[in-house]
Amino acid sequence: MKNSVENHKFYGIDFTSRPSEKKPLTCAIASFDGMTLSLDQLIRWAEFEEFEKALLQPGPWVMGIDFPFAQSRKLVENIGWPTDWSKYVSLVGEMTRTEFRALFETYKAARASGDKQHKRTCDKRARSQSPQTLYFTPVGLMFFEGAPRLLKSSVYLPHHQTAVNDRVVVEAYPGVLARSMIGATSYKSDNRRKQTATLYHARVKLLEQLTERSNAVFGFNTNAPLSLADDPSGDELDAWLCAIQAAWAANRNDERFGAPSELDPLEGWIADPSLELCGQSKGST
């Protein structure tokens, strides 16, 4: 890892659209000693207020957050939003949750089956959901709650804004990192009836694979306790994975934080090494 980021703090946040005591935002805080990224602390926020305060902390730091920062260009253009990230996110920030949901539902209702919810290029490559999704894992609502808060905080978003500062936030997605380590094996569940020993062993395997393969995959070692596997929801582990993705992206701050050169600034990118090479062929899915 470059010397320029050795004094940085790294944060990984497992995000939710409705934080509560039962399902808080989970934040992993990590440090780097020149060779190893170490998990120092896990904290939980039951309200957005603490998240907002974290975004305003003095740098230098890099944070990876698990929600889609942007919508697809197809949706933005079809809806008639400005084709500038800051401008359309500002419009979203003026909406109520009910208005935002109604806008997306109305858009879907008028479109043919199979062409209702669109994915960004990075969603296709990461095999993640459409950022329009409002149900089950409602990443569309995470975008609604998260993106305007990022804009308001004036953090540096490498793929969406040109104003640079030392509070850097990148879009993370722990699912794509986990697949690179243990394949499509499930490793977590919020449903208590599905929190099985099989999922626990998958989390242990994921942590073991990180220990063995981190240097080859990310360019630095990682150090976190196996007790992360004890959280059956996977929120603590996902926050750690987001911190790793943030550190990997920071190591590529001369290379667009790991994003391809043809990146669409309206849509952004997900920080993960498994997407770096496939990002070189424009338009692949």
Secondary structure, DSSP 4 states (H G I P E B T S, - for coil): --GGGTT-EEEEEE--SS--SSS-EEEEEEEE-SSEEEEEEEEEESSHHHHHHHHTS-SSEEEEESS--S--HHHHHHHT--SSHHHHHHHHHTS-HHHHHHHHHHHHHTS-TTSSS---HHHHHHTPPPTT--SSS-HHHHHHHHHHHHHHHT-B-TTT-----SEEEEE--HHHHHHHHHTT-----SSGGG--HHHHHHHHHHHHHHHHHHHHHHSSEEE--GGGGG-TT-HHHHHHHHHHHHHHHHTTTTTGGG--TT--TTT--B--GGGTTGGGSTT--
